[in-house]
């Protein structure tokens, strides 16, 4: 069985159990077919980060998972030095555990990719990297001094796994066309039932953690709903998600200021096993986030039979070119978002087209079993 060593700052662990489950879902889906071992990274602020960047300590270790803390300044300062030190610490710990990986996977280019490259050079092993659009784009743009390092990681990686096409193109524009293979790796969603589109023609829905209402661009969305309502008088709007009292108050205030309180329902937290049913009873799902690496909720909506409006140039951009059921809109334009909503609601072809897509290989690529199978095959080709 191929032994894969994962280095990730986004894996739920003893220090931060509430981290996103995107990486955890992939590792769980391939368990039994790959021998996965995870080093979960947690940065610690403080003066030690300036004096000894990358100083590490193992906080917790259970079978298959080591929770590792490392010291480093904020804002990606001393990033290369800290990742080199993290790689050295992992190499020493691997030797003590007598675990000899076949492949090393760094789960972002901008952070873990540097550690994966350094560790691979130490161990004489191949490494692969993921591209996570939000963080990778932001950090790489800020750290122009590390351009050559990132370029080397980009080209030296035996395989690159972009979450979405747009971030692959973004990196290619900066670092050149890769000589090695690249394989799209969509995130595994929590709910992947396929539901036939409903007959609802007047409801727009959205879903997110209300604490993140600013990044999810709720102000632009409620403004768009108010604009779209002028052309679709019977329009309704519903929001799923929970958050702090303060965040919930902000959401209510934005809805009231947009003049759409009378047509808006705050549904609260919807359990994952019921979210697709909730989505299904809508004409369109809209979430024009300012920044979005992938957005698993978009795939859940499509599988639930609900057309989507996603932010142009981010999220799932590049997967659905030429389709009516997945429309992009600039996150900066309430008018553009409104136009996409109206067009989606008025389209008579949108839901039949979506239903056909649900039965196609293009939809199957987003299902757990197929994502796992593709990943296992790609890792196997690297390990040989």
Buried (B, 14 or more C-beta within 10 A) or exposed (E): EBBBBBBBBBBBBBBEEEBBBBBBBBBBBBEEBBBBBBBBBBBBEEEBBEEBBBBBEEBEBEEEBBBBBBBBBEEBEBBBBBBBBBBBBBBEBBEEEEEEBBBBBBBBBBBBBBBBBBBBEBBEBBBBBBBBBBBBBEBBEEBEEBEEBBBBBBBBBBBBBBBBBBBBBBBBEBBEEBEBBBBBBBBBBBBBEBBEBBEBBBBBBBBBBBBBBEBBBBBBBBBBBBBBBEEBEEBBBBBBBBBEEEBBEBBBEBBEEBEBBEBBEBBEEBEEEEBBBBBBBBBBBBBBBBBBBBBBBBBBBBBBBBBBBBBBBBBBBBBBEEBBBBBBBBBEBBBBBBBBBBBBBEBEEBBEBBBEBBEEEEBEBBBBEBBBBBBBEBBBEBBE
